Amino acid sequence: METCNKMEYQPINRLIIKMCLPPMISMFLQYSYNMIDSMFVACINEQALAAVSLSFPITNLMNSLSVWIGVGINVLIAGYLGQKRQDKANSVVTMGLILSLSVGIIVNIIVLLVMTPYYSAFTEDSRIFEYGCIYMQICAFMQVPNMVHIAIQKMLQATGNMISPMWFQIAGVVFNLVFDPLLIFGIGPFPQMGIKGAALATVLGYVLSMLISLYVLIFTKQKVKLKIKSFVFDVHMFKNIFGYGLPSFAMNVLSSLMITFVNLFLVTYSDTAVAFFGAYFKVQQLIFMSVNGLIQGCLPIMRYNYGAKKYERVNRTYQVLFPRQILLLFSASEKMCSVGIPAIRIMALSYCFGGVSTMIATYVQAMGKIVPSMVIQVLRQGVLLFPLMWLLNNNFNIMGIWWSFPLTEFIVFAIAVIIVKMNKSQVKNI
């Protein structure tokens, strides 16, 4: 007899804590690979550090593609489980693994092809160029294990299993942390590989996470499983995986495009302004990783109960997670204080509104409303932000750049509230 899933009956407050804390940890660890590599290669020389730092937009895009497929799988599985369509949920598992492997191979090849023109466009330093190409020639091969292990991570999270995905994420990061110095500096029996060692440790960390995740999915008891026999390729399911995951991809990838665009404005003022915003953005990422963790925990809860037609639980999850003001502590060097302190005070105003808008986008995404969710994300990090930044910069100089962030978030917040009210008819008893 089929047992009831905890997402269907456990108290919402307790369920949210159980479902959100593990993915918050996982999101932090996912982001840490590039930071760990940067920390150790900085001991080689500044050119090696610059090369790894320049790789961040590429590796971030690779991770964003993995999350795109993974979240689409997550939403579909949670919905089918809520509808008690176990066979369909199992089909998504098989489809998801096929897609992850295929897309991973394609992305791997593309990265190998574009890394030379990419580094040529961003640096004229021959050593940075050489280090960057060496690093990415190896790191490109992280994409297949990255795609597969994130896909399995999202499959298990869709069933309410948040602990196993956290542990195989931890295993990969710990491996990278331990083997980075061993392979970079040639400690003990290990060869001294320099920046190649950093890249190899990263790839092997992802491979370890993939192997553990495959073992957990195939050889342990889970609420979903591979459906090899009688599997039939479903075009509709294929489209839905890409469609349901698209808002999450937009949220992740637009941040990389945004920082590039902002730097085009800041570079006209000073290198210090650019350096400050780079440091600020990394701290901001830590905050939004927490928001992403909340999203990854709440999305399967809402989607499962939406599929089960338990609309009251969908709304209670959304209402409990309605964000409060996010507080942030900053530590700025003396060189950046004159620029950074007023900027932080202004831009910190955006967090409350941004958190609300992100949760509303997740809420409508869980109901299968892809376009409204996309509208919120694109407005937040592109369509509305860039023209406002241009306008305010022309009238108020660098202070206008800082004010463009909270103003954008406030306007998007108002639009998001309108969007969620327009979609209330989709969920009863709101």
TAFENPE-V862208 format. One record per helix or strand of 3 or more residues. SS is the DSSP state (A for helix, B for strand). FROM is the first residue (numbers start at 1). TO is the last residue. If there is no record, write none. Layout:
<<SS/FROM/TO> <SS/FROM/TO>>
This chain:
<<A/6/9> <A/12/41> <A/46/54> <A/56/82> <A/86/122> <A/126/139> <A/142/158> <A/163/185> <A/195/219> <A/235/266> <A/271/307> <A/311/320> <A/334/347> <A/350/366> <A/370/396> <A/398/422> <A/424/426>>
